[in-house]
Amino acid sequence: MKTPVRHLRQRVLVALVITTCVAAHADPVDDYVREQMQKLHIPGLSIAVVKEGKLIKAAGYGVANVETGTPATAETVYKIASLSKPILATAALLLVQDGKLGLDDKVGKYLPGSPDSWKDITIRHLLTHTSGIVRDPTDYHPYREQQLAEVIESVYPMPLSFQPGEKWLYSNVGYFVLSEIISRVARKPWDEFVSERIFAPAGMTSTRTTNLAAIIPHRSNGYDQKDGGMVNAENWIAVRPSGAFVSTVLDLAQWDIFMDSNRPLTALSRAQVRTPVALRDGKTADYGFGWYVGSFLGRARIHHDGQYPGFRSDYERFEADKLSVIVLANSGSSRVDSLAIKVAGFYVEALATPPFTTSASVPVQPVPSGAPVVIKIAAKDDGKAAPDSVVEMEIWDESHNAVHKEDKTNESFAPNETKNYEFSWTPAKAGKYTVSVGVYGPRWTPSYSWNQEMVEITVR
């Protein structure tokens, strides 16, 4: 039975009232978010948490505009960058379900002028970044409006990075092509189709394509870090389908609830979204239809992040735990996926990040330049299993620049287990250096432990 959008909106409003009522009480999530914003130099950030189909937290922190001091709220509008890709993938799947598009249709069926090298590229390849098409167009101009077809045609002369289905390579251009095909199949602009079939029925009233001229209430400004300080980020004019939309955490929470409660996608489509794509050699890549696919602490995880000048976004879905965490921020210099995953741990104990203690040992006496130095590292899991972890050692010079890095990947820790490592570094010149050690989750996210300048090495 489908839930009317007005009922979804009512559920959101009720949840917001609950959030507002408890705001006066101490919330460890708020404390953690504010602490991380300070560390990461993020001016403004908004967050939404959906659990078991209900919005249980929606909040803003810091400022949406540094110059005016406008507070960031759950209604603040951010550029969501590549977090647009799951939305475009959903639009394509709706056309597949309508019988107007086939996953194994060749691109040339819809783009008759495409080069012969593209003859084996399918819609499936575009959705999963396995087409071999380059990551970004060479003829993309962020400060000039361009027709989508013009950008796509500029890539035609470029050779494929590999044969379709052979490897995985993140391709923004692939989603340009997918959007053009959506327009041709739907017989209307891709953004109109997305608005009609996704935004309107989901009640996403603040989500739309990026537009500098339009008046968008609650729009956030974007910022980056440069030369140790904050600056206004570049404000690109052109609309990139691969990162097209602006939105709020409330709207994305609405989408999350809508997709689960109304189930506009069939069971088959939903399974394809979360299934790692199979490559031609039988291996798989950690990407489904518009989403990264993996696990965290043994729990199924699908997610996507985004980066644009002045903005970062991250959307985490732990479907077995019926939990989603959405984070939007107005700093392009700081990733927020680690923050989002750690917030998830506040709501589901199984997702709480493992605690670690690390130590480092180096020669006490000065060492000669040009001679190898052995650095011994110990990493202790303080009580919770941590599969598929990363242990990293960094050597910093006196200006705090990393001059050497080494890591061990695919390290699995049992509760209370200590692992010992030996790294080797050959210094190129005299000076004082320090050792920093970090422990991370799968593929470096999230950070479990990071200890800077633990010990000092003197090189003569």
Secondary structure as GFF3:
##gff-version 3
##sequence-region A 1 460
A	DSSP	alpha_helix	5	22	.	.	.	ID=ss1
A	DSSP	alpha_helix	28	40	.	.	.	ID=ss2
A	DSSP	beta_strand	44	51	.	.	.	ID=ss3
A	DSSP	beta_strand	54	65	.	.	.	ID=ss4
A	DSSP	beta_strand	70	71	.	.	.	ID=ss5
A	DSSP	beta_strand	78	79	.	.	.	ID=ss6
A	DSSP	three_ten_helix	81	84	.	.	.	ID=ss7
A	DSSP	alpha_helix	85	97	.	.	.	ID=ss8
A	DSSP	three_ten_helix	107	109	.	.	.	ID=ss9
A	DSSP	three_ten_helix	116	118	.	.	.	ID=ss10
A	DSSP	alpha_helix	123	128	.	.	.	ID=ss11
A	DSSP	alpha_helix	148	155	.	.	.	ID=ss12
A	DSSP	alpha_helix	172	186	.	.	.	ID=ss13
A	DSSP	alpha_helix	190	194	.	.	.	ID=ss14
A	DSSP	pi_helix	195	199	.	.	.	ID=ss15
A	DSSP	alpha_helix	200	202	.	.	.	ID=ss16
A	DSSP	beta_strand	208	209	.	.	.	ID=ss17
A	DSSP	beta_strand	223	226	.	.	.	ID=ss18
A	DSSP	beta_strand	229	232	.	.	.	ID=ss19
A	DSSP	three_ten_helix	241	243	.	.	.	ID=ss20
A	DSSP	beta_strand	245	247	.	.	.	ID=ss21
A	DSSP	alpha_helix	249	261	.	.	.	ID=ss22
A	DSSP	alpha_helix	267	273	.	.	.	ID=ss23
A	DSSP	beta_strand	277	278	.	.	.	ID=ss24
A	DSSP	beta_strand	284	285	.	.	.	ID=ss25
A	DSSP	beta_strand	292	296	.	.	.	ID=ss26
A	DSSP	beta_strand	299	308	.	.	.	ID=ss27
A	DSSP	beta_strand	311	318	.	.	.	ID=ss28
A	DSSP	three_ten_helix	319	321	.	.	.	ID=ss29
A	DSSP	beta_strand	323	329	.	.	.	ID=ss30
A	DSSP	alpha_helix	337	347	.	.	.	ID=ss31
A	DSSP	three_ten_helix	349	351	.	.	.	ID=ss32
A	DSSP	beta_strand	356	361	.	.	.	ID=ss33
A	DSSP	beta_strand	373	381	.	.	.	ID=ss34
A	DSSP	beta_strand	386	396	.	.	.	ID=ss35
A	DSSP	beta_strand	402	413	.	.	.	ID=ss36
A	DSSP	beta_strand	418	425	.	.	.	ID=ss37
A	DSSP	beta_strand	431	440	.	.	.	ID=ss38
A	DSSP	three_ten_helix	442	444	.	.	.	ID=ss39
A	DSSP	beta_strand	447	459	.	.	.	ID=ss40
###
